[in-house]
Amino acid sequence: DCPLGTDDECPEGETCWADSPCAYLDSKLEADAEARSKLWCASSYKHLVEHCPRPCPDGSDENCGVDDDGNEMTCFDMKDEEESCAEEGVGIREPVDPENLWCGNDWNDVLENCSKKCPEGTDEECGLAGQCYDLTGNEPMICKTEGYGVKKKGDPNLRFCGKGYNHMMEFCPRRCPKGNECSPDETCYEESPCELEGQSAPGFVKLDSTKMFCGGSYQEAAQCGAPCPSGSNAECSGGATCWADVYCNYVAPIPQSQTQMVQEEEEEEPDESANMMVEVTIEIEGDQDESGSEMDAQTELE
């Protein structure tokens, strides 16, 4: 090779050629191909990840054209993304309704103020209004009109984290004034009676977590098939409720209506002894008939 680009580096009679394909080793070719595969056209980042419209291997915007709505597309480099487009027309994220994308400094701020929309799903759209939040699945509390919140503003000082409501009441782990300070397995509870971090809420009576079970009713929970030791309904499936102080194998009492029916049936049952016929044989010492036979008599006992 002739890295300096001069003929003097080459054997006698040979010339140093630039841009020789010999310089491209297999590893270099593979790296270049990988880099080109990360280049994709789209009209916005949201449009890119939801649709992966078409690749732009040369990295130029010129060949991208416009999207289905006539918006001009540019070439995006997805090399820093955790996942990049791989097939034309097949997105890597589920489409999100632009109406559910709203700006805010934290989750509570979004719902309490609904300050600004971010239909493309980018934080750049929000500016000083914070970052873009996806409210999908938070029905019915989804912003509709800018400046009109859908959630009553709570006192930030009364927000506390907890793995469940009972956990929050018992331990009052820490405050979450912005609503986003809790760990992934915790919830930020509004209007908490907690006063100090690390101390139980005033008046809190600890419940036995071994007697907490899920069920659509107390009787169902008493089957003790699904425990919910944190006391949170989130531990229960199918919309069931977490019940406390559950006594397993609880037998439900007979409903009053059924008890009344049994009593009425007993009252209506006839007394068979009332009309019982009893045959009595009476021995008469005095008179006897001519045959000397004893007289039989039947006495009806009423």
Summary of the structure (lengths in Angstrom):
residues: 302
radius of gyration: 42.3
end to end distance: 133.8
largest distance: 171.2
contacts: 759
relative contact order: 0.06
helix: 25%
strand: 15%
